[in-house]
């Protein structure tokens, strides 16, 4: 996915003019980290987290090598969490969300990018459709769960979606 495609997918989920603190869980090569960084207000900071060592030479981005599902992330004061093609690796999604909620300064805010499919494969072991995402976060008392954009998937039939979730 190009940088422009990544920006286009998440830009409608972004808001605010004051500096913000975000985490990108499962950042991979940094495609969506770069997109997020380009859309956040000046002075914002991002912690990009992945199990594999990455070279992310971006201003205002710190890399943390960790397993976001199992490790203590030692983060606090977050305004948002981005998870791009990451939650489909998590079997216990409810437990993960509950683990992440205390990391926020105020009300939790997630941006999720996922494949809109319920068919598992080796690269997407625990898929979550947008409808399933709505149910998951709805049962955890989140009041805003909206699909802000979607695009055809380059690797699978169907679409990828970007969802904004707020409590």
PAMI-699907 format. One line per field, with one value per residue (C-alpha): residue number from 1; x negated, y, z negated. Coordinates in Angstrom, 2 decimals, m for minus. Layout:
N
kolgu <- [NUM_...]
c1 <- [X_...]
c2 <- [Y_...]
c3 <- [Z_...]
//
This chain:
167
kolgu <- [1_2_3_4_5_6_7_8_9_10_11_12_13_14_15_16_17_18_19_20_21_22_23_24_25_26_27_28_29_30_31_32_33_34_35_36_37_38_39_40_41_42_43_44_45_46_47_48_49_50_51_52_53_54_55_56_57_58_59_60_61_62_63_64_65_66_67_68_69_70_71_72_73_74_75_76_77_78_79_80_81_82_83_84_85_86_87_88_89_90_91_92_93_94_95_96_97_98_99_100_101_102_103_104_105_106_107_108_109_110_111_112_113_114_115_116_117_118_119_120_121_122_123_124_125_126_127_128_129_130_131_132_133_134_135_136_137_138_139_140_141_142_143_144_145_146_147_148_149_150_151_152_153_154_155_156_157_158_159_160_161_162_163_164_165_166_167]
c1 <- [0.00_m1.32_m1.73_1.04_3.43_2.73_3.36_6.58_7.81_7.35_7.66_11.41_10.82_8.47_9.51_8.15_5.71_3.71_0.68_1.70_0.04_0.72_m0.45_m0.55_m0.24_m1.70_m3.27_m5.09_m7.11_m5.50_m3.14_m0.31_m2.70_m3.89_m0.29_0.71_m2.38_m1.55_2.02_1.42_1.02_m2.50_m4.04_m2.27_m4.10_m3.69_m5.04_m5.25_m5.18_m6.03_m7.61_m10.17_m12.85_m11.96_m13.83_m11.37_m13.31_m10.41_m10.30_m8.15_m8.05_m9.66_m9.89_m9.24_m9.99_m7.23_m4.34_m1.37_0.86_m1.40_m3.93_m3.46_m3.69_m4.50_m2.57_m0.24_1.42_2.57_5.10_5.45_4.39_4.01_4.19_3.72_4.07_3.10_6.16_6.70_3.71_5.46_7.75_8.85_9.88_12.00_9.11_6.77_9.14_9.63_5.84_5.40_8.13_6.11_3.41_5.63_5.71_9.44_11.98_10.46_10.17_9.17_8.61_8.83_7.93_8.96_10.11_13.90_13.98_14.72_12.58_9.35_6.08_2.42_2.00_5.33_5.85_8.64_10.46_13.04_15.65_16.89_20.17_18.24_16.14_19.33_20.61_17.26_16.89_20.63_20.54_17.70_19.92_18.34_20.85_19.21_18.21_18.22_16.69_14.96_13.53_12.89_10.93_10.45_7.90_4.77_4.31_7.78_11.14_13.30_12.45_10.35_12.13_11.06_13.17_13.16_14.16_14.74_16.10]
c2 <- [0.00_3.43_6.20_8.14_5.16_4.76_8.47_8.33_5.35_6.97_10.74_10.91_9.33_12.12_15.22_17.84_20.72_20.31_17.97_14.37_11.19_7.99_4.37_2.30_m1.33_m3.85_m1.12_m3.48_m1.55_1.72_2.43_3.54_5.06_7.42_8.17_8.90_11.05_13.12_13.76_14.60_18.22_19.61_18.59_15.21_12.01_8.37_5.20_2.56_m0.96_m4.26_m7.61_m7.20_m4.52_m1.75_1.27_4.12_7.31_9.67_12.85_12.48_8.65_6.35_2.61_0.05_m3.61_m5.52_m7.90_m5.58_m8.47_m10.04_m7.45_m4.59_m1.62_0.94_3.61_6.23_9.46_8.23_10.14_7.31_3.85_2.83_m0.85_m1.49_m5.15_m6.10_m7.15_m10.08_m11.71_m11.56_m14.39_m12.72_m9.32_m8.33_m8.97_m6.89_m3.91_m4.01_m4.15_m1.08_1.14_2.32_3.68_6.57_10.05_10.46_8.43_5.64_6.25_3.55_3.57_0.04_m1.02_m4.58_m6.92_m7.16_m10.93_m13.74_m16.32_m17.13_m17.97_m18.14_m14.35_m13.44_m16.10_m14.32_m12.07_m9.51_m8.06_m4.54_m5.94_m8.15_m5.13_m3.18_m6.00_m6.39_m2.73_m2.30_m4.94_m2.94_0.21_2.14_4.63_5.51_2.71_3.99_2.90_6.02_4.55_1.39_0.26_m2.93_m5.27_m5.92_m9.38_m10.80_m10.60_m8.01_m4.78_m3.31_m0.92_1.82_2.24_4.98_3.77_6.04_5.43]
c3 <- [0.00_0.88_m1.67_0.09_m0.11_m3.83_m4.45_m2.45_m4.47_m7.90_m7.34_m8.03_m11.45_m12.54_m14.46_m16.81_m16.50_m19.71_m19.94_m20.63_m21.92_m19.98_m19.85_m16.67_m17.76_m15.35_m13.23_m10.86_m8.30_m9.38_m6.50_m8.77_m11.32_m8.57_m7.57_m11.18_m11.69_m8.62_m9.82_m13.49_m14.63_m15.02_m18.34_m18.48_m19.41_m18.37_m19.92_m17.18_m18.61_m16.94_m17.82_m15.05_m15.08_m12.66_m11.39_m11.54_m11.02_m11.60_m13.63_m16.76_m16.47_m19.03_m18.35_m21.08_m20.43_m22.22_m21.82_m22.37_m23.39_m26.03_m27.19_m29.64_m27.28_m29.98_m28.11_m29.53_m28.55_m25.15_m23.08_m20.57_m19.46_m15.84_m14.94_m11.22_m10.28_m13.82_m15.83_m13.46_m15.19_m18.57_m19.65_m22.91_m21.55_m24.57_m26.97_m24.80_m24.65_m28.43_m28.87_m26.64_m28.10_m31.15_m28.82_m27.71_m29.22_m28.68_m26.79_m24.69_m20.95_m18.49_m14.76_m13.35_m9.83_m9.00_m6.27_m6.10_m6.14_m8.54_m6.69_m8.52_m6.81_m7.93_m7.53_m9.16_m11.83_m13.77_m11.26_m12.31_m9.99_m10.57_m11.91_m14.37_m15.38_m16.13_m18.32_m20.12_m21.02_m21.62_m24.35_m25.95_m26.11_m23.22_m21.84_m18.52_m16.14_m12.58_m9.31_m8.00_m4.80_m2.84_0.18_2.16_0.63_2.65_1.13_0.72_2.31_0.63_m1.15_m3.89_m6.23_m8.58_m11.71_m14.33_m17.79_m20.79_m24.28]
//
